[in-house]
């Protein structure tokens, strides 16, 4: 069975774990309604994508 020969130091352990950072999603502004939306996706608020109506949005 494989067993480590020496104890892993705190700095080596933390350096390995430093790459596990989570990143927040990037948001862009919708050019039609100026609400935040994910890039390259249809706006959930107004339904526009690429300057044209892509999805019909129901008004509550």
HELIX and SHEET records of a PDB file:
HELIX    1   1 UNK A   10  UNK A   17  1                                   8    
SHEET    1   A 2 UNK A  27  UNK A  29  0                                        
SHEET    2   A 2 UNK A  36  UNK A  38 -1                                        
SHEET    1   B 2 UNK A  48  UNK A  49  0                                        
SHEET    2   B 2 UNK A  52  UNK A  53 -1                                        
END                                                                             
